[in-house]
Amino acid sequence: MEALNQVLRELRARYVELNPNSHAADRAAENHLPGGNTRTVLHYDPFPLTMQAGVGAELIDLDGHRYVDFVGEYSAGLFGHSDPQIKAAVDRGLESGIVMGAPTDYERQLAGVICQRFPAVDQVRFCNSGTEANVWALTTARMLTGRTKFIAFHDAYHGGFLKFPGGHCKLNLPFDFQLAEYNDTEAAEALIRSVGDQLAAVIVEPILGAGGNIPGDPEFLHTLRQATRETGGLLIFDEVKTARIGPAGMQGLVGVKPDLTTLGKFLGGGLPIGAFGGSQEVMQHFNPKHENSWNHAGTFNNDVCSMSAGCVAMGEIFTPERAQEFLDWSEGFRVSLNQAFSERALPMRANGLGSIIAIHFSRAPTRRTSDITAGCRALRPLLHMELLLDGILVCGRGDFFLSLPMNDSHLERAKDALLRFGENHRDLIEHTLEAAG
């Protein structure tokens, strides 16, 4: 591992030299923000870049360097940084009144678009984030079933208080969770049947995001549906990220109809938003016109800017037809990466589906988080730093999120950078994988 560490030290020294303004900004920010920022995932060593502007699918940092933005705000940045239709929608929202404390046409229009789009959503309620949406879905399941136990999956992320990196997290909300391995169909079914009549719900990402952008096997997802139905528990699809995959999200793609669906990220065109929905029978519990309805609160649930932007984003820009085109185009890119890696005999793999991709150091697709080796994890900081120095902005864990304003030249730049990395570090990659396992 010393050879890897030495190369990483040299790259970081070059990075520091090239980014003095970002370095200074980070140091100054430490006076008022612990670690200099307010989102842990945005930190990386030796310091994160500070961005000053975004145009289309590109970002410009304080030192004037321009990057193709494949961080994509961890999938929330589907529409890029400067879509004129979304900017106009926000302006309209602001002009109509910012905090009116009343229903508006925008939220009703957006609700209609969502319910027409996703097969399992007859009615929907808005909130402020994907985290909130998942909390509401879990509490709804608990109320509906009268049960208290939940099942999630190792390395899943369902929000800042509902994450399972390597197991249970001490910062999580005190829901009673048991964990299974993602894509282990038999084990998941056995656990569901074991919890049995105590199970309130299984919550699952149809593509395991933070765990490595691992698509759920259709058999796995269908088994979750069948087993929860037979035991009386609910199935929650966390489609906060994956709703961008095709016209109707992953539920439409794999043909599984969950009891509850959670949404967020890109839904508001880049502004804060969350939503949870399901059948009319389920969602009528939140109908305040009914006696003994459940109270669903949140000052900014119908924030006029997010709702206005969402109407345009989902109703005019990311239509079902555009979503299908985008899936075909982005999946073509992912497949082409794997073909290029294979032709060059590089131990690299573009995992994921469509516009949600993660680079793994392996020659085979990653189906479970247990497939991710220590060597793969050790190489991620090297890939991250090399790509930053090459003008490709990616997540520290190797995620690539494509956005609508990207074009073929952006993707070619990324492919060239990845192949250059693989060829330049071939021996180091092979040695690290062999040594670390």
Number of C-alpha atoms within 10 A of each C-alpha: 14 8 11 17 14 11 13 18 14 10 16 19 11 13 19 14 11 14 19 14 17 19 20 13 16 20 13 12 13 12 10 9 11 11 15 18 15 10 9 10 11 13 15 14 9 14 20 16 24 17 15 11 14 17 15 17 24 22 22 18 17 18 16 13 14 19 21 25 28 29 20 25 17 21 25 24 24 25 25 24 22 15 18 10 15 26 17 14 22 22 14 15 19 14 11 13 11 11 13 11 11 6 11 15 11 20 21 14 16 24 22 15 16 23 17 13 20 20 19 22 23 19 19 24 19 26 24 21 20 25 26 24 26 29 19 19 27 24 14 22 26 19 14 14 16 13 16 18 21 23 20 24 28 21 24 26 21 26 17 12 17 22 23 22 14 13 14 16 12 11 10 13 12 9 13 11 19 17 18 20 17 29 21 16 18 11 13 23 18 13 16 24 16 12 16 17 17 18 27 29 30 27 26 22 26 26 24 27 23 18 22 25 26 25 23 23 17 15 13 17 24 17 17 24 21 13 21 22 14 14 18 16 27 28 28 27 28 29 25 28 25 28 26 27 25 24 22 22 22 25 23 17 12 16 13 21 21 25 22 26 28 32 30 31 28 28 31 25 33 24 23 22 28 25 27 29 27 25 18 13 9 16 19 16 19 16 13 12 9 10 8 10 12 15 9 14 9 11 10 15 20 24 25 26 26 27 30 29 27 31 26 24 24 20 17 13 19 22 17 18 11 15 21 17 15 22 19 15 15 24 19 14 21 24 16 14 24 21 14 16 21 14 9 13 13 20 19 24 24 28 27 25 20 22 27 30 25 26 23 25 26 20 15 14 17 21 20 19 20 14 12 17 15 15 20 21 16 18 22 18 20 21 21 20 22 21 20 17 17 19 18 25 25 25 23 19 19 22 27 28 22 29 24 19 16 18 12 11 9 18 18 13 14 22 18 13 20 22 17 15 17 21 15 11 17 14 11 16 24 15 16 19 21 11 11 13 11
